[in-house]
Amino acid sequence: MTPLERPAARYFSPEPAQRRVAEALYATIADLPLICPHGHVDPRLFADPNYTFGSPTELLLIPDHYIFRMLYSQGIGLTDLGIPRSDGGETETDHRKIWQIFADYIHLFWGTPTGVWLQDELYYVFGIHEKLTGENAQAIYDQIDEKLRSPQFNPRRMYEDFNIEVLCTTDAATDTLAHHKAIRESGWGGVIRPTFRPDAVVNLDMAGWRQNIDTLSEVSGVDVRDYRSYIQALEGRRAFFKEMGATATDHAALTAYTEILGADEADRIFVRALKGEASAEDAQRFTGHMLTEMARMSSEDGLVMQMHVGSFRNHSPSIFARHGRDMGADIPISSEFTRNLKPLLDRYGTDPNLTLVLFNLDETTYGRELAPLAGVYPSLVLGPPWWFFDSLNGIRRFFDLVMETAGIYNTAGFNDDTRAYPSIPARHDLWRRAACDWVAGLVVRAIVDEDDARQMVHALAYDLAKRTYRL
């Protein structure tokens, strides 16, 4: 047996002076509650007090595109990993066999953020203190499987054990929020809040858009037949989400392009889309306009607006054809913000009622555009490194490129942005350790003193996320 070790000073600088300061700073924040303002955990986990996760493979592997993406890159078919097919065709159902494949290829994850998170999950969440290998794969599977059958691994109990203060889900604009209603009516003390995500009814080029508009009409009680009724329906849905506890919205776009259309032109594009006649240019312009409209709505109803930019979704046509959307084949693109965001910022950049949290997948924009923009516009806040960059090195690069111009108080702290519920503590811990190590570097260089450093790491670990998202 090879021990799985989690050193107390992991991720800190090997330089002794910086390491000592980092350890001291980390001790002040290690036990703070977790603020989880943006993520993709399914609210069904908490609606049913008797919810169970199923097998270790169902919990840890099949839903996690970070894992099956890496395995696919080495020639392992997604059907061999139990990933469902869009056509309902056959896929591997033997979860032990899938787990064995994963363990046989565990070396692929060495040094990656996924590998780091997995080690923390196995060690701290499941009490596995030996390294996963092909040889011990089935024994570790049995240990995890046994724990998943125990009351300790009920999602509500785990919420409490993880020391989560609030967790926000991400929900379609047409969602009835039935699970959130069940959570509220159950009397359980955990705080699970919805987040309004309207992409499926905003992006005209999204598959199923027309059917989604019909659903929007149904759930909103508004007959959506033109642009005016469409806006009325969206505003009504936002109000409903807010009544159900939402404090934020979330918007995904390929680029940061924004535009302000006149009502008549917006209506013409919308009506063309209802008829199935919208062009690619129509889709781009309408999305850009609706981002600005959503900023207008947020300035009126107080919902924090999140904007995620820069992912070329479903890059692989073969994966998309066989397995559908969001199956790991999403690739970052280069982005431009200074010009693209200007229409929105011209109108709402200084609005005291708007908070716009901006995420992107182009690191080259951090110092060149995003930090200067956040350093000027009161409404603009920078979200943490996202998706491909929520890693130890990605966090360090973010701090180095953003903080000198924007400072830490023009950032939103951390959010885990995960579907993998058991990974939440590991993701927050990595952020907290990286933040402490980076701030410790400022201390040893006499850029800040230790009193200021303690306030900074507390803000990065807890205060900024809570303030930004009004939680």
C-alpha positions as CSV (number, residue, x, y, z in Angstrom):
1,M,0.0,0.0,0.0
2,T,1.3,3.5,-0.9
3,P,0.0,6.1,1.5
4,L,-2.0,9.0,0.1
5,E,-0.4,12.0,1.8
6,R,-1.9,15.5,2.2
7,P,0.9,17.6,3.7
8,A,-0.3,20.5,5.9
9,A,1.8,23.0,4.0
10,R,0.8,21.8,0.5
11,Y,0.8,24.4,-2.4
12,F,2.8,26.9,-0.4
13,S,6.1,28.3,-1.6
14,P,9.3,26.3,-0.8
15,E,10.9,29.6,0.3
16,P,11.0,29.4,4.1
17,A,10.0,32.9,5.0
18,Q,7.1,33.0,2.6
19,R,5.9,29.6,3.6
20,R,5.9,30.6,7.3
21,V,3.7,33.6,6.6
22,A,1.4,31.6,4.3
23,E,0.9,28.9,7.0
24,A,0.1,31.6,9.6
25,L,-2.4,33.3,7.2
26,Y,-4.0,30.1,6.2
27,A,-4.6,29.2,9.9
28,T,-6.8,32.3,10.2
29,I,-9.2,31.4,7.4
30,A,-9.0,27.6,7.1
31,D,-12.2,27.0,9.0
32,L,-14.3,29.9,7.6
33,P,-17.7,28.8,6.2
34,L,-17.9,28.2,2.4
35,I,-19.8,30.7,0.4
36,C,-20.8,29.0,-2.9
37,P,-22.5,31.7,-5.0
38,H,-22.2,30.0,-8.4
39,G,-22.3,26.4,-9.3
40,H,-24.2,23.6,-11.0
41,V,-25.0,21.2,-8.2
42,D,-28.5,19.7,-8.8
43,P,-31.1,21.0,-6.3
44,R,-32.7,17.5,-6.3
45,L,-29.9,16.5,-4.0
46,F,-31.4,18.6,-1.2
47,A,-35.1,18.4,-2.0
48,D,-35.3,14.7,-1.1
49,P,-34.1,14.2,2.5
50,N,-33.4,10.6,1.7
51,Y,-31.5,11.2,-1.5
52,T,-28.7,8.7,-2.3
53,F,-25.9,9.2,-4.8
54,G,-25.8,5.7,-6.3
55,S,-22.4,4.1,-7.0
56,P,-19.0,5.7,-6.8
57,T,-18.9,5.8,-10.6
58,E,-22.3,7.6,-10.7
59,L,-21.1,10.2,-8.2
60,L,-17.5,10.8,-9.2
61,L,-17.0,9.9,-12.8
62,I,-20.0,9.9,-15.1
63,P,-21.1,13.5,-14.4
64,D,-17.6,15.0,-14.3
65,H,-16.4,16.3,-17.7
66,Y,-13.0,17.1,-16.3
67,I,-12.5,13.4,-15.8
68,F,-14.0,11.8,-18.9
69,R,-12.6,14.6,-21.1
70,M,-9.0,13.6,-20.1
71,L,-9.7,9.9,-20.6
72,Y,-11.3,10.6,-24.0
73,S,-8.1,12.5,-25.1
74,Q,-6.2,9.2,-24.6
75,G,-8.5,7.3,-26.9
76,I,-11.0,5.9,-24.4
77,G,-14.5,6.1,-25.8
78,L,-17.2,7.9,-23.8
79,T,-19.5,4.9,-24.2
80,D,-16.8,2.9,-22.4
81,L,-17.1,5.3,-19.5
82,G,-20.9,5.1,-19.2
83,I,-21.6,8.5,-20.7
84,P,-25.2,8.4,-22.0
85,R,-25.9,8.6,-25.8
86,S,-28.3,11.1,-27.3
87,D,-30.0,8.4,-29.3
88,G,-30.4,6.1,-26.3
89,G,-27.9,3.6,-27.7
90,E,-25.9,1.2,-25.7
91,T,-23.2,2.4,-23.3
92,E,-21.2,0.7,-20.6
93,T,-23.4,-0.1,-17.5
94,D,-20.9,-2.0,-15.4
95,H,-19.8,0.7,-12.9
96,R,-16.9,-1.4,-11.5
97,K,-15.5,-1.8,-15.0
98,I,-15.7,2.0,-15.6
99,W,-14.0,2.6,-12.2
100,Q,-11.2,0.2,-13.1
101,I,-10.5,2.1,-16.4
102,F,-10.3,5.3,-14.4
103,A,-7.9,3.8,-11.9
104,D,-5.8,2.2,-14.6
105,Y,-5.3,5.7,-16.1
106,I,-5.1,7.7,-12.8
107,H,-1.6,8.8,-13.8
108,L,-3.2,11.1,-16.5
109,F,-4.4,13.3,-13.7
110,W,-1.1,13.7,-11.8
111,G,-0.2,17.4,-11.5
112,T,-3.6,18.6,-12.8
113,P,-6.3,20.4,-10.7
114,T,-8.6,17.4,-11.1
115,G,-5.9,15.2,-9.6
116,V,-5.5,17.6,-6.7
117,W,-9.3,17.8,-6.1
118,L,-9.6,14.0,-6.3
119,Q,-6.9,13.4,-3.7
120,D,-8.5,15.8,-1.3
121,E,-11.9,14.2,-1.9
122,L,-10.6,10.7,-1.4
123,Y,-8.7,11.6,1.7
124,Y,-10.9,14.1,3.5
125,V,-14.4,13.2,2.3
126,F,-14.2,9.4,2.0
127,G,-11.3,8.7,4.4
128,I,-9.2,6.9,1.8
129,H,-5.6,7.1,2.9
130,E,-3.9,5.1,0.2
131,K,-3.2,6.1,-3.4
132,L,-5.7,4.9,-6.0
133,T,-4.1,2.4,-8.4
134,G,-5.2,-0.2,-10.9
135,E,-4.3,-2.8,-8.3
136,N,-6.4,-1.5,-5.4
137,A,-9.2,0.0,-7.5
138,Q,-11.9,-2.5,-6.5
139,A,-11.1,-2.4,-2.8
140,I,-11.3,1.4,-2.8
141,Y,-14.5,1.2,-4.8
142,D,-15.9,-1.0,-2.1
143,Q,-14.9,1.5,0.6
144,I,-16.5,4.4,-1.1
145,D,-19.6,2.4,-2.0
146,E,-20.1,1.4,1.7
147,K,-19.8,5.0,2.8
148,L,-22.3,6.2,0.2
149,R,-24.8,3.9,1.7
150,S,-24.5,5.4,5.2
151,P,-26.5,8.3,6.6
152,Q,-23.3,10.4,6.9
153,F,-23.3,10.7,3.1
154,N,-26.8,12.1,2.7
155,P,-26.3,15.4,0.8
156,R,-27.9,17.5,3.5
157,R,-25.5,16.0,6.1
158,M,-22.6,16.6,3.8
159,Y,-23.7,20.2,3.4
160,E,-23.3,20.6,7.1
161,D,-20.1,18.7,7.3
162,F,-18.6,20.8,4.5
163,N,-19.4,23.9,6.5
164,I,-21.3,25.5,3.7
165,E,-23.1,28.7,4.6
166,V,-25.0,29.1,1.3
167,L,-25.0,27.2,-2.0
168,C,-26.5,28.6,-5.3
169,T,-27.6,26.4,-8.1
170,T,-28.0,27.4,-11.8
171,D,-31.5,27.1,-13.2
172,A,-33.1,27.6,-16.6
173,A,-35.3,30.6,-16.9
174,T,-38.2,28.3,-17.6
175,D,-37.6,26.1,-14.5
176,T,-40.5,25.9,-12.1
177,L,-38.1,25.6,-9.2
178,A,-40.1,22.8,-7.8
179,H,-37.0,21.3,-6.0
180,H,-36.2,24.7,-4.5
181,K,-39.8,24.9,-3.3
182,A,-39.6,21.5,-1.7
183,I,-36.3,22.4,0.1
184,R,-38.0,25.5,1.5
185,E,-41.1,23.7,2.6
186,S,-39.1,20.8,4.2
187,G,-37.9,22.9,7.2
188,W,-34.3,22.0,6.6
189,G,-31.9,24.8,7.7
190,G,-29.5,24.7,4.7
191,V,-29.6,27.7,2.4
192,I,-29.9,26.6,-1.3
193,R,-30.7,29.5,-3.7
194,P,-31.6,29.4,-7.4
195,T,-29.9,31.4,-10.1
196,F,-31.7,32.7,-13.2
197,R,-30.1,31.5,-16.4
198,P,-31.9,32.6,-19.6
199,D,-29.5,31.4,-22.3
200,A,-31.9,28.9,-23.7
201,V,-34.5,31.6,-24.5
202,V,-32.0,34.3,-25.3
203,N,-29.5,32.8,-27.7
204,L,-31.5,32.4,-31.0
205,D,-29.1,29.9,-32.4
206,M,-29.4,27.5,-29.5
207,A,-31.0,24.1,-30.4
208,G,-34.6,24.1,-29.3
209,W,-34.9,27.9,-28.9
210,R,-38.4,28.0,-30.4
211,Q,-39.7,25.2,-28.2
212,N,-38.1,27.0,-25.2
213,I,-40.1,30.1,-26.0
214,D,-43.3,28.0,-25.9
215,T,-42.3,26.8,-22.5
216,L,-41.5,30.4,-21.4
217,S,-45.1,31.3,-22.4
218,E,-46.5,28.4,-20.4
219,V,-44.6,29.0,-17.1
220,S,-44.8,32.8,-17.2
221,G,-48.5,33.0,-18.1
222,V,-47.6,35.5,-20.9
223,D,-48.4,34.6,-24.5
224,V,-44.9,35.4,-26.0
225,R,-45.7,36.5,-29.6
226,D,-43.4,39.5,-30.0
227,Y,-40.5,41.3,-28.4
228,R,-42.7,43.3,-26.0
229,S,-44.4,40.2,-24.5
230,Y,-41.0,38.4,-24.5
231,I,-39.5,41.1,-22.2
232,Q,-42.6,41.0,-20.0
233,A,-42.3,37.2,-19.6
234,L,-38.6,37.4,-18.7
235,E,-39.2,40.2,-16.2
236,G,-41.9,38.1,-14.6
237,R,-39.6,35.0,-14.4
238,R,-36.9,37.1,-12.8
239,A,-39.3,38.3,-10.2
240,F,-40.4,34.7,-9.5
241,F,-36.7,33.6,-9.1
242,K,-36.1,36.5,-6.7
243,E,-39.1,35.5,-4.6
244,M,-37.6,32.0,-4.4
245,G,-34.4,33.4,-3.0
246,A,-32.3,34.1,-6.1
247,T,-29.7,36.9,-5.8
248,A,-28.1,36.5,-9.2
249,T,-28.5,35.8,-12.9
250,D,-26.0,33.9,-15.1
251,H,-25.4,34.4,-18.9
252,A,-23.1,32.6,-21.2
253,A,-22.0,34.1,-24.5
254,L,-19.3,33.2,-27.0
255,T,-18.0,36.8,-27.0
256,A,-18.5,39.9,-24.9
257,Y,-20.2,41.7,-27.8
258,T,-23.0,44.0,-26.6
259,E,-25.3,46.3,-28.6
260,I,-28.4,48.4,-27.9
261,L,-31.1,47.8,-30.5
262,G,-34.2,50.0,-30.9
263,A,-37.4,48.3,-29.8
264,D,-38.7,48.1,-33.4
265,E,-35.5,46.4,-34.6
266,A,-35.4,44.0,-31.7
267,D,-39.0,43.1,-32.5
268,R,-38.2,42.4,-36.1
269,I,-35.3,40.1,-35.3
270,F,-37.4,38.3,-32.6
271,V,-40.4,37.8,-35.0
272,R,-38.0,36.4,-37.6
273,A,-36.7,34.0,-35.0
274,L,-40.2,32.8,-34.1
275,K,-40.7,32.0,-37.8
276,G,-37.4,30.2,-38.0
277,E,-35.9,32.8,-40.3
278,A,-33.3,34.5,-38.1
279,S,-29.7,34.7,-39.5
280,A,-26.4,34.2,-37.8
281,E,-26.0,38.0,-37.7
282,D,-29.5,38.3,-36.1
283,A,-28.5,35.8,-33.4
284,Q,-25.2,37.7,-32.6
285,R,-26.9,41.1,-32.5
286,F,-29.9,39.9,-30.4
287,T,-27.7,38.2,-27.8
288,G,-25.6,41.3,-27.6
289,H,-28.7,43.4,-27.1
290,M,-30.2,41.1,-24.6
291,L,-27.0,41.2,-22.5
292,T,-27.5,44.9,-22.3
293,E,-31.2,44.4,-21.5
294,M,-30.3,42.0,-18.7
295,A,-28.0,44.7,-17.3
296,R,-31.0,47.1,-17.4
297,M,-33.2,44.6,-15.6
298,S,-30.5,43.9,-13.0
299,S,-30.2,47.6,-12.3
300,E,-33.9,47.6,-11.6
301,D,-34.5,44.4,-9.7
302,G,-31.1,44.2,-7.9
303,L,-30.1,40.7,-9.2
304,V,-26.4,40.4,-9.6
305,M,-25.5,39.7,-13.3
306,Q,-22.9,37.1,-14.1
307,M,-21.4,36.9,-17.6
308,H,-19.3,34.0,-18.7
309,V,-17.5,34.6,-22.0
310,G,-15.1,32.8,-24.3
311,S,-16.1,29.1,-24.6
312,F,-16.5,27.6,-28.1
313,R,-19.1,25.1,-27.1
314,N,-19.3,21.6,-28.5
315,H,-16.2,21.9,-30.6
316,S,-16.2,18.2,-31.6
317,P,-19.1,17.4,-33.9
318,S,-18.8,13.7,-33.3
319,I,-19.1,14.0,-29.5
320,F,-22.0,16.4,-30.0
321,A,-23.8,14.0,-32.4
322,R,-23.4,11.0,-30.2
323,H,-23.6,12.5,-26.6
324,G,-25.1,16.0,-26.9
325,R,-24.2,19.3,-25.4
326,D,-21.6,20.0,-22.7
327,M,-19.7,16.8,-22.9
328,G,-16.2,18.2,-22.4
329,A,-15.5,19.3,-25.9
330,D,-15.6,23.1,-25.1
331,I,-12.5,25.1,-26.0
332,P,-11.5,28.6,-25.0
333,I,-11.3,31.3,-27.7
334,S,-9.5,34.7,-27.7
335,S,-11.7,37.5,-26.5
336,E,-12.0,41.3,-26.7
337,F,-13.7,43.3,-24.0
338,T,-12.7,47.0,-24.3
339,R,-14.8,47.7,-27.4
340,N,-17.3,44.8,-27.1
341,L,-18.5,45.8,-23.6
342,K,-18.6,49.5,-24.3
343,P,-22.3,49.8,-25.2
344,L,-23.3,48.1,-22.0
345,L,-20.8,50.0,-19.9
346,D,-21.7,53.3,-21.5
347,R,-25.3,52.9,-20.2
348,Y,-24.8,51.0,-17.0
349,G,-21.1,51.0,-16.1
350,T,-21.6,53.6,-13.4
351,D,-25.1,52.5,-12.3
352,P,-24.9,52.0,-8.5
353,N,-27.7,49.4,-8.6
354,L,-25.8,47.1,-11.0
355,T,-23.2,44.5,-10.1
356,L,-21.8,42.7,-13.2
357,V,-19.5,39.8,-12.4
358,L,-17.4,39.0,-15.5
359,F,-15.7,35.7,-16.2
360,N,-13.6,34.8,-19.2
361,L,-11.4,32.1,-20.7
362,D,-8.8,34.3,-22.3
363,E,-6.0,34.9,-19.7
364,T,-4.3,37.4,-22.0
365,T,-7.1,39.9,-21.3
366,Y,-6.6,39.9,-17.5
367,G,-4.0,42.7,-17.3
368,R,-4.6,44.3,-20.7
369,E,-8.3,44.9,-20.5
370,L,-10.2,43.4,-17.6
371,A,-8.2,44.8,-14.7
372,P,-8.2,48.3,-16.1
373,L,-12.0,48.1,-16.9
374,A,-12.8,46.9,-13.3
375,G,-10.5,49.6,-12.0
376,V,-12.7,52.3,-13.6
377,Y,-16.3,51.1,-13.7
378,P,-18.1,50.8,-10.3
379,S,-20.6,48.2,-11.6
380,L,-17.9,45.8,-12.9
381,V,-16.4,43.1,-10.7
382,L,-14.0,40.4,-11.9
383,G,-14.9,36.8,-11.2
384,P,-12.2,34.3,-10.2
385,P,-10.3,32.2,-12.7
386,W,-12.8,30.0,-14.4
387,W,-13.0,26.4,-15.8
388,F,-9.7,25.7,-17.4
389,F,-7.9,28.1,-15.0
390,D,-9.3,27.4,-11.6
391,S,-6.0,25.6,-10.8
392,L,-3.1,26.5,-8.6
393,N,-1.1,28.0,-11.5
394,G,-4.2,29.7,-13.0
395,I,-5.0,31.3,-9.7
396,R,-1.5,32.6,-9.3
397,R,-1.5,34.1,-12.8
398,F,-4.8,35.7,-12.1
399,F,-3.5,37.4,-9.0
400,D,-0.3,38.5,-10.7
401,L,-2.1,40.0,-13.7
402,V,-5.2,41.5,-12.1
403,M,-4.4,42.7,-8.6
404,E,-1.9,45.5,-9.3
405,T,-4.5,47.4,-11.4
406,A,-7.8,46.3,-9.9
407,G,-6.8,45.4,-6.4
408,I,-8.6,42.6,-4.6
409,Y,-11.8,44.6,-3.8
410,N,-12.8,44.8,-7.5
411,T,-12.9,41.0,-7.6
412,A,-15.6,38.6,-6.5
413,G,-13.6,36.3,-4.3
414,F,-14.1,32.6,-5.2
415,N,-16.8,30.3,-6.4
416,D,-16.4,26.6,-7.1
417,D,-18.5,26.5,-10.3
418,T,-18.9,22.7,-10.0
419,R,-21.3,19.9,-10.7
420,A,-19.2,17.6,-8.6
421,Y,-20.7,18.1,-5.1
422,P,-18.0,16.3,-3.1
423,S,-15.3,18.4,-4.7
424,I,-16.5,21.7,-3.2
425,P,-14.4,21.7,-0.1
426,A,-11.3,20.8,-2.1
427,R,-11.8,23.6,-4.6
428,H,-12.3,26.2,-1.9
429,D,-9.2,24.9,0.0
430,L,-7.1,25.2,-3.1
431,W,-8.2,28.8,-3.6
432,R,-7.6,29.7,0.0
433,R,-4.1,28.2,0.0
434,A,-3.2,29.8,-3.2
435,A,-4.5,33.2,-1.9
436,C,-2.5,32.9,1.3
437,D,0.7,32.0,-0.5
438,W,0.3,34.9,-2.9
439,V,-0.4,37.4,-0.2
440,A,2.5,36.0,1.9
441,G,4.7,36.9,-1.1
442,L,3.6,40.5,-0.7
443,V,4.4,40.4,3.0
444,V,7.9,39.0,2.7
445,R,8.6,41.7,0.0
446,A,7.3,44.4,2.5
447,I,4.5,45.4,0.1
448,V,1.9,44.9,2.8
449,D,2.2,44.2,6.5
450,E,0.8,41.1,8.3
451,D,-2.3,43.0,9.6
452,D,-3.3,44.0,6.1
453,A,-2.5,40.5,4.8
454,R,-4.9,38.9,7.3
455,Q,-7.7,41.2,6.2
456,M,-6.9,40.5,2.5
457,V,-7.0,36.7,2.8
458,H,-10.2,36.9,4.9
459,A,-11.8,38.9,2.1
460,L,-10.6,36.6,-0.6
461,A,-11.8,33.5,1.2
462,Y,-15.2,34.8,2.5
463,D,-16.1,38.5,2.5
464,L,-15.8,39.3,-1.2
465,A,-18.1,36.5,-2.4
466,K,-20.7,37.3,0.2
467,R,-20.6,41.0,-0.5
468,T,-20.6,40.7,-4.3
469,Y,-23.6,38.3,-4.5
470,R,-25.5,40.0,-1.7
471,L,-25.7,36.8,0.4
